[in-house]
């Protein structure tokens, strides 16, 4: 994954496999272990495939699926069979909210990652 500014400057570039995060390039100011751990958890939730649900809750056109990623529970909310958000929970409190908007053909053009326990928000916009 590579993240750039609108002018094309690289903010960070990393590879995530099943076991580890490999940093290819990152701004010196962002090269902090705690930040890298946060980014890894966030992006693992985004790219995780074939997760085994431990619980599934249904209500009308909404499905909430509980999945464990690493040691943390995540709740995937589907509205009309389309993923609308992911919530990471810790100590019975919402820690991170990942929202998908501008959805067209099951593809989100905008993803907003908001951390509730630290001042960190990431806004991802698809390239047109």
C-alpha positions in Angstrom: 0.0 0.0 0.0 1.2 3.4 -0.9 -0.3 6.7 0.4 0.5 9.9 -1.3 -0.5 13.6 -1.1 -2.5 15.1 -4.0 0.8 16.4 -5.3 2.3 12.9 -5.5 4.6 13.0 -2.5 4.8 9.6 -0.7 3.6 9.7 2.9 4.1 6.0 3.5 4.5 2.9 1.5 4.3 -0.5 3.2 3.5 -4.2 2.5 1.3 -6.3 4.8 1.4 -10.1 4.6 -0.2 -12.7 6.9 2.5 -12.2 9.6 4.1 -8.8 9.4 4.2 -5.2 8.2 7.2 -4.3 6.0 7.9 -0.6 5.7 9.2 0.3 2.2 9.2 4.1 2.7 7.8 6.4 5.3 8.1 10.1 6.3 10.7 10.4 9.0 8.2 12.2 11.3 5.8 9.2 11.0 8.4 6.5 11.6 7.3 5.6 15.1 6.5 2.1 16.3 3.3 3.1 18.0 2.0 4.8 14.8 3.1 1.9 12.6 1.2 -0.5 14.9 -2.0 1.6 14.7 -1.7 1.8 10.9 -1.2 -2.0 10.6 -4.3 -2.7 12.7 -6.4 -0.3 10.7 -5.3 -1.6 7.3 -5.5 -5.3 8.4 -9.2 -4.6 9.1 -9.6 -3.1 5.7 -7.9 -5.8 3.7 -8.9 -8.9 5.8 -10.5 -11.5 3.6 -12.4 -14.7 4.6 -12.8 -13.8 8.2 -14.6 -16.3 10.4 -17.5 -14.7 12.2 -17.9 -15.6 15.8 -21.3 -14.0 16.0 -23.8 -12.6 13.5 -26.7 -10.3 14.3 -29.5 -9.4 11.9 -32.1 -6.6 11.9 -34.2 -5.9 8.9 -31.8 -4.9 6.1 -28.7 -4.7 8.4 -26.3 -7.4 9.4 -23.6 -7.0 12.1 -20.8 -9.6 12.0 -18.3 -10.0 14.9 -14.8 -11.0 13.8 -11.6 -11.2 15.7 -8.5 -9.6 14.0 -5.4 -10.1 16.0 -6.7 -10.0 19.6 -9.3 -7.3 19.0 -13.0 -7.7 18.2 -14.2 -5.9 15.1 -17.8 -5.5 14.0 -18.6 -5.3 10.3 -21.9 -3.6 9.5 -23.6 -4.5 6.2 -26.6 -2.5 5.0 -28.5 -4.1 2.1 -25.5 -6.5 1.6 -23.0 -3.6 1.3 -20.3 -3.0 3.9 -21.0 0.4 5.5 -18.6 0.5 8.4 -16.2 -1.5 10.6 -15.8 -0.8 14.4 -12.9 -2.0 16.5 -13.9 -2.4 20.1 -11.8 -2.6 23.3 -13.0 -2.8 26.9 -16.6 -2.5 25.7 -15.8 0.9 24.1 -15.6 1.9 20.4 -11.9 2.6 19.7 -11.9 2.9 15.9 -14.6 3.6 13.3 -14.0 2.9 9.6 -16.7 4.4 7.4 -17.3 3.6 3.8 -19.1 6.3 1.7 -19.7 7.2 -1.9 -20.3 3.6 -2.7 -20.8 2.7 -6.3 -21.0 -0.9 -7.6 -19.9 -2.2 -4.1 -16.8 0.0 -4.3 -16.2 2.8 -1.7 -14.8 6.0 -3.2 -14.2 7.4 0.3 -13.0 5.7 3.5 -12.8 7.6 6.8 -10.9 6.1 9.7 -11.5 7.8 13.0 -9.8 6.9 16.2 -11.8 7.6 19.4 -9.0 7.3 21.9 -6.3 9.4 20.2 -6.4 12.4 17.9 -5.9 10.5 14.6 -8.2 10.5 11.6 -7.3 9.2 8.1 -9.4 10.2 5.1 -8.8 8.0 2.0 -10.2 9.1 -1.4 -10.1 6.8 -4.4 -8.2 8.1 -7.4 -10.6 9.0 -10.3 
